Amino acid sequence: MHAVPDARKGSRDAGQRLDHETRTGQIYEAAARVFCERGFGQSSMSDVAAAMDMTKAGIYHHISSKDELLFGIMSYGMDLFEERVLDRVEAIRDPLERLRATIRGHVLLVTRDRPKEVTVILNEPLSLRAEYREGIDRRKRRYVRFLNQTFRELARQGVMRDIDPRVATFALLGMINWIYQWYGPGGRLRDTEIAEAYIDLFLGGLLRRDARDERAVDTPRAAPLSDAATPRDDA
């Protein structure tokens, strides 16, 4: 059995940073595309090799197994999320501003950057072998704890309705993590407008009425979501 890299440090522990300018990085990028299109279970290393215009032997020179490939993709997806979202908001002291920035950053990661590695994380959580899954789940739990703590701070300040912080945490994750199922670029709304609409929608249900009345909202009036994006056929 191959040693499982420590997912707490992301893909860096796999021996090299998953820089997409490297051959290994290109393989991960191509594999993420294949897994998004066909699903992990329906994809083979031959499919990845074909996407790279390489032989299977050439793929195995860089990657030892399909399971390691999936783990590496998810680790890189977590790298992206932590670097572009979580690491940028953790130091914000005010919990309401921290929550706004978190929602905005997370939504923009899904709508603007649309990294396939993040989509693979959402699509294939049960496809990882247990020894790999624990490393990814550990990193996910960091975000869950961060959100839970933010909601607890809002509750202590008296600005949040009587909602269990854990319920608020997973409600928010469900809202944002489902975007990839229906959103497609090219609609009437910009990605920033969708992010602000999500902030307004979520905080409108989370905050007490007096807190909602006090907060400044300068979000543009949203167009109907049917006009805001190009839905997927299976959405």
C-alpha positions in Angstrom: 0.0 0.0 0.0 1.3 3.4 -0.9 1.9 5.9 2.0 -0.9 8.4 2.2 0.3 12.1 2.0 -0.7 14.4 4.8 -3.7 16.4 3.4 -3.2 19.1 6.0 -0.5 20.4 3.9 -2.4 19.8 0.7 -0.8 18.6 -2.5 2.6 19.9 -1.4 3.4 16.7 0.5 3.0 14.6 -2.7 6.5 15.6 -3.5 5.9 18.7 -5.5 3.4 21.6 -5.7 0.7 20.9 -8.2 1.8 23.7 -10.4 -0.2 23.4 -13.6 2.9 24.3 -15.6 4.5 21.0 -14.6 3.6 17.7 -16.3 2.2 16.3 -13.1 0.0 19.3 -12.6 -1.2 19.0 -16.2 -2.2 15.4 -15.5 -4.2 16.4 -12.4 -5.9 19.2 -14.4 -6.8 16.8 -17.2 -8.0 14.1 -14.8 -10.2 16.6 -13.0 -11.8 17.5 -16.3 -12.3 13.8 -17.1 -13.8 13.0 -13.6 -16.1 16.0 -13.9 -17.4 14.9 -17.3 -17.7 11.1 -16.7 -17.5 10.6 -12.9 -14.7 8.9 -11.1 -16.2 5.5 -11.2 -16.8 5.6 -14.9 -13.4 6.9 -15.7 -10.2 5.0 -16.3 -6.5 5.8 -16.4 -6.7 5.2 -20.1 -9.2 8.1 -20.3 -6.8 10.3 -18.5 -4.0 9.2 -20.7 -6.1 9.9 -23.8 -6.9 13.4 -22.5 -3.2 14.1 -22.1 -2.2 12.4 -25.4 0.1 10.2 -23.4 0.4 6.4 -22.8 -0.8 4.8 -19.6 2.8 4.0 -18.8 3.6 7.7 -19.1 0.8 8.6 -16.7 2.0 6.0 -14.2 5.5 7.5 -14.4 4.0 10.5 -12.6 1.0 9.0 -10.7 1.1 5.7 -8.9 -2.7 4.9 -8.9 -6.1 6.2 -9.7 -6.9 6.6 -6.0 -3.8 8.7 -5.5 -4.8 10.8 -8.5 -8.2 11.5 -7.0 -6.6 12.4 -3.7 -4.2 14.7 -5.4 -7.0 16.5 -7.2 -9.0 17.0 -4.1 -5.9 18.2 -2.1 -5.2 20.8 -4.8 -8.9 21.8 -4.7 -8.6 22.3 -0.9 -5.4 24.3 -1.5 -7.3 26.6 -3.8 -10.2 27.1 -1.4 -7.9 27.8 1.6 -5.7 30.2 -0.3 -8.4 32.1 -2.1 -11.1 32.1 0.6 -10.4 30.8 4.1 -6.9 32.2 4.6 -8.1 35.7 3.5 -11.0 36.0 5.9 -9.9 34.3 9.1 -8.2 37.4 10.5 -11.3 39.7 10.0 -12.2 40.6 13.6 -15.9 41.6 13.1 -17.9 38.4 12.7 -20.5 40.0 10.4 -17.9 41.4 8.1 -16.1 38.1 8.2 -19.2 36.3 7.2 -19.9 38.6 4.4 -16.4 38.3 3.1 -16.5 34.5 3.4 -19.8 34.2 1.5 -18.5 36.5 -1.2 -15.2 34.7 -1.6 -16.7 31.2 -1.6 -19.4 32.1 -4.2 -16.8 33.8 -6.4 -14.5 30.8 -6.2 -17.4 28.6 -7.5 -18.8 31.1 -10.1 -15.7 33.0 -11.4 -12.8 30.6 -11.0 -14.9 27.4 -11.4 -12.0 25.1 -10.6 -12.8 21.6 -11.6 -10.8 20.3 -8.7 -13.3 21.9 -6.3 -16.2 20.4 -8.4 -14.5 16.9 -7.9 -14.5 17.5 -4.2 -18.2 18.1 -4.2 -19.0 15.3 -6.7 -16.8 12.5 -5.4 -16.5 12.6 -1.6 -17.3 8.9 -1.2 -15.1 7.7 -4.0 -11.9 8.3 -1.9 -10.5 5.3 0.0 -10.9 5.7 3.8 -7.2 6.5 4.4 -7.3 9.3 1.9 -10.8 10.6 2.8 -9.8 11.3 6.4 -7.1 13.8 5.2 -9.6 15.7 3.1 -12.3 15.6 5.7 -9.9 17.0 8.3 -9.4 20.1 6.1 -13.1 20.4 5.5 -13.7 20.4 9.2 -11.5 23.4 9.6 -13.9 25.4 7.5 -16.9 24.0 9.4 -15.4 25.0 12.7 -14.6 28.4 11.3 -18.2 29.0 10.2 -19.6 27.6 13.4 -17.4 29.9 15.5 -18.4 32.9 13.4 -22.1 32.2 14.0 -21.5 31.7 17.7 -19.9 35.2 17.8 -22.9 36.7 16.0 -25.2 35.0 18.5 -23.3 36.4 21.5 -23.5 39.9 19.9 -27.3 39.5 19.9 -27.6 40.2 16.1 -28.5 36.7 15.1 -31.9 35.1 15.3 -32.3 32.0 17.6 -30.8 29.6 15.1 -28.4 26.8 16.1 -24.9 27.7 14.7 -24.5 24.2 13.4 -27.7 24.5 11.4 -26.6 27.9 10.1 -23.3 26.4 9.1 -24.6 23.6 7.0 -27.4 25.7 5.5 -24.8 28.1 4.2 -22.6 25.3 2.9 -25.6 23.7 1.2 -26.6 27.0 -0.5 -23.1 27.6 -1.9 -22.0 24.1 -2.7 -25.1 23.6 -4.9 -24.2 26.5 -7.2 -22.1 24.4 -9.5 -25.1 22.3 -10.3 -27.1 25.1 -11.9 -24.8 28.0 -12.6 -23.2 28.6 -16.0 -21.4 31.8 -17.2 -23.0 34.0 -19.8 -26.2 35.0 -18.1 -27.4 38.5 -17.2 -25.9 38.7 -13.8 -22.2 39.1 -13.1 -20.6 36.7 -10.7 -20.3 39.6 -8.2 -24.0 40.2 -8.3 -24.7 36.6 -7.6 -22.4 36.8 -4.6 -24.1 39.9 -3.3 -27.5 38.3 -3.8 -26.4 35.3 -1.7 -25.1 37.6 1.0 -28.4 39.5 1.1 -30.5 36.3 1.0 -28.6 34.5 3.7 -28.2 37.5 6.1 -31.8 38.4 5.6 -32.8 35.1 7.1 -30.0 34.9 9.7 -30.1 38.3 11.4 -32.7 39.8 13.7 -35.0 42.3 12.2 -33.4 45.3 14.0 -29.9 44.1 12.9 -31.2 43.8 9.3 -32.6 47.3 9.4 -29.3 48.8 10.7 -27.0 47.1 8.2 -26.3 49.0 4.9 -27.2 47.1 1.8 -26.1 48.4 -1.5 -26.6 45.3 -3.6 -28.0 45.9 -7.1 -31.5 44.7 -7.6 -31.3 41.1 -8.8 -32.7 39.9 -12.0 -34.6 36.6 -11.9 -32.3 33.7 -11.5 -33.6 32.1 -14.7 -32.1 35.1 -16.5 -29.0 35.2 -14.3 -27.3 32.1 -15.5 -27.4 29.3 -18.1 -28.8 26.3 -16.2 -27.4 22.9 -16.8 -29.7 20.3 -18.4 -29.8 18.2 -15.3 -30.3 21.1 -12.8 
